[in-house]
Amino acid sequence: MSDLGFEYAPIGLCVLENRIIRGCNRHFAEIFGAPAADFTDVPLADFYASAEDYEAIGARGLAAMRETGRYGDERIMKRRSGELFWCRVRGQSLTPDDPFRRGIWSFSDLSDERPIVALTQREREVAILTCRGMTSKEIGLELSLSYRTVEVYRARLLEKFQARKLAELVAKLSGMPL
């Protein structure tokens, strides 16, 4: 019965071992654009928008999982076709002593609520941390930038998303109705 629950869950699910896909369900395969069998033993890194995203998100996720065994965020990911899309990701480690050794992860396609706007790697990082409620100074510390440089990136984001103020930008980034 549990195999049926995994296979037909209305959310993308996969089992990861050291960030390598060991198995996934039908919905995961549909989200990422290939038959489920095509994902077995494929590095999850193949589905990140960039190598920098893979490293940075991995470091944040590992730190959180060492504390709680869980991690979740919303990020831009890449389908097999190369198309970028917003994705909600949640993970639960099955090996608390070594969080990435084995875990179950869920993936939800947010494309319908949140269109992709072309962003640089640094703009993506600033956008993600802004959505987490971090101030310019906190983002600057996290990314080793001056808070004024973070403000420049936020101004670019406001323009690209046609937002008048930070709260509107966060609403647009998070897919909330205005």
Secondary structure per residue as TSV (DSSP state, phi and psi in degrees):
chain	resnum	aa	ss	phi	psi
A	1	M	-	360.0	-39.2
A	2	S	H	-66.3	-30.5
A	3	D	H	-63.1	-38.5
A	4	L	H	-63.8	-42.8
A	5	G	H	-60.2	-42.7
A	6	F	H	-66.7	-51.1
A	7	E	H	-63.4	-39.0
A	8	Y	H	-107.4	12.6
A	9	A	-	-57.2	143.2
A	10	P	S	-81.8	26.7
A	11	I	S	-144.0	149.7
A	12	G	E	-69.3	126.3
A	13	L	E	-127.0	144.3
A	14	C	E	-149.3	155.6
A	15	V	E	-102.3	126.4
A	16	L	E	-113.3	141.8
A	17	E	E	-126.1	116.4
A	18	N	T	49.7	41.8
A	19	R	T	66.6	24.5
A	20	I	E	-112.9	132.5
A	21	I	E	-73.4	121.9
A	22	R	E	-101.7	-21.1
A	23	G	E	-173.2	151.2
A	24	C	E	-145.9	165.2
A	25	N	-	-96.8	178.5
A	26	R	H	-61.3	-40.8
A	27	H	H	-68.1	-38.6
A	28	F	H	-58.7	-48.0
A	29	A	H	-59.9	-39.9
A	30	E	H	-64.9	-45.2
A	31	I	H	-59.6	-45.3
A	32	F	H	-92.1	-5.1
A	33	G	T	85.3	41.5
A	34	A	S	-161.9	164.5
A	35	P	-	-62.7	148.2
A	36	A	G	-53.7	-38.9
A	37	A	G	-61.6	-25.7
A	38	D	G	-72.3	-10.4
A	39	F	G	-98.3	-11.8
A	40	T	T	-63.4	128.8
A	41	D	T	66.5	25.6
A	42	V	E	-100.1	134.5
A	43	P	E	-65.3	137.0
A	44	L	G	-62.1	-24.5
A	45	A	G	-54.2	-29.0
A	46	D	G	-62.4	-17.2
A	47	F	G	-111.3	10.6
A	48	Y	B	-89.6	153.9
A	49	A	S	-64.2	-29.5
A	50	S	-	-158.2	163.6
A	51	A	H	-64.2	-34.7
A	52	E	H	-63.6	-42.6
A	53	D	H	-60.2	-44.9
A	54	Y	H	-56.9	-46.7
A	55	E	H	-68.3	-49.7
A	56	A	H	-65.8	-47.0
A	57	I	H	-66.8	-38.0
A	58	G	H	-60.8	-42.6
A	59	A	H	-64.7	-44.5
A	60	R	H	-63.4	-43.9
A	61	G	H	-63.1	-43.0
A	62	L	H	-63.3	-43.1
A	63	A	H	-60.5	-45.7
A	64	A	H	-65.3	-41.8
A	65	M	H	-69.0	-29.1
A	66	R	H	-65.5	-29.7
A	67	E	H	-84.5	-44.3
A	68	T	H	-121.0	-14.8
A	69	G	S	83.4	-0.6
A	70	R	E	-132.9	156.1
A	71	Y	E	-152.8	147.6
A	72	G	E	-155.4	148.7
A	73	D	E	-163.9	179.5
A	74	E	E	-122.4	131.7
A	75	R	E	-149.7	167.2
A	76	I	E	-87.7	129.8
A	77	M	E	-124.8	177.4
A	78	K	E	-128.1	130.4
A	79	R	-	-77.0	169.5
A	80	R	T	-54.7	-33.7
A	81	S	T	-72.6	-12.1
A	82	G	S	96.7	-9.1
A	83	E	-	-66.3	132.9
A	84	L	E	-88.8	148.0
A	85	F	E	-156.3	155.4
A	86	W	E	-78.9	137.8
A	87	C	E	-138.7	136.0
A	88	R	E	-93.6	126.8
A	89	V	E	-124.4	134.4
A	90	R	E	-134.7	138.5
A	91	G	E	-135.1	149.4
A	92	Q	E	-131.7	119.8
A	93	S	E	-73.4	141.1
A	94	L	S	-101.3	-3.5
A	95	T	-	-132.6	79.6
A	96	P	T	-55.4	-31.0
A	97	D	T	-70.9	-21.9
A	98	D	S	-144.3	81.5
A	99	P	T	-52.7	-34.8
A	100	F	T	-87.6	-6.8
A	101	R	T	-58.4	-43.1
A	102	R	S	-156.5	134.1
A	103	G	E	-161.5	165.2
A	104	I	E	-111.7	134.4
A	105	W	E	-130.4	142.5
A	106	S	E	-114.3	148.8
A	107	F	E	-135.6	127.5
A	108	S	E	-122.1	127.0
A	109	D	E	-76.0	121.8
A	110	L	-	-104.0	14.6
A	111	S	T	-53.8	-39.8
A	112	D	T	-66.7	-33.1
A	113	E	T	-92.3	-23.0
A	114	R	S	-138.7	99.0
A	115	P	-	-71.0	156.9
A	116	I	-	-82.6	133.6
A	117	V	-	-116.6	134.4
A	118	A	-	-62.1	119.1
A	119	L	-	-129.3	150.0
A	120	T	-	-75.2	167.4
A	121	Q	H	-55.7	-47.1
A	122	R	H	-66.8	-38.8
A	123	E	H	-62.0	-40.1
A	124	R	H	-61.1	-44.8
A	125	E	H	-62.2	-46.1
A	126	V	H	-63.2	-40.6
A	127	A	H	-62.0	-45.5
A	128	I	H	-62.8	-45.7
A	129	L	H	-70.5	-32.1
A	130	T	H	-62.8	-42.5
A	131	C	H	-65.4	-23.1
A	132	R	T	-81.3	1.0
A	133	G	T	86.0	13.6
A	134	M	-	-77.8	144.6
A	135	T	-	-77.3	168.3
A	136	S	H	-58.6	-40.2
A	137	K	H	-65.9	-41.4
A	138	E	H	-65.7	-40.7
A	139	I	H	-64.4	-42.5
A	140	G	H	-57.6	-44.3
A	141	L	H	-63.4	-43.5
A	142	E	H	-62.7	-39.0
A	143	L	H	-103.3	4.8
A	144	S	T	58.6	47.1
A	145	L	-	-125.7	159.0
A	146	S	-	-73.8	153.2
A	147	Y	H	-63.8	-28.4
A	148	R	H	-67.2	-37.0
A	149	T	H	-65.5	-39.6
A	150	V	H	-61.0	-41.2
A	151	E	H	-61.5	-37.0
A	152	V	H	-63.2	-45.2
A	153	Y	H	-63.0	-40.8
A	154	R	H	-63.9	-38.0
A	155	A	H	-62.5	-40.7
A	156	R	H	-62.9	-41.0
A	157	L	H	-64.3	-42.6
A	158	L	H	-56.2	-44.1
A	159	E	H	-67.2	-47.5
A	160	K	H	-63.1	-34.4
A	161	F	T	-96.0	4.2
A	162	Q	T	51.1	49.9
A	163	A	-	-108.2	143.3
A	164	R	S	-86.4	-28.7
A	165	K	S	-146.9	168.8
A	166	L	H	-58.1	-41.7
A	167	A	H	-60.9	-39.5
A	168	E	H	-67.8	-38.6
A	169	L	H	-61.2	-47.7
A	170	V	H	-60.4	-41.6
A	171	A	H	-61.4	-43.5
A	172	K	H	-67.9	-40.7
A	173	L	H	-65.8	-34.2
A	174	S	H	-90.3	-2.3
A	175	G	T	76.8	16.2
A	176	M	-	-75.4	143.4
A	177	P	-	-67.7	143.1
A	178	L	-	-96.3	360.0
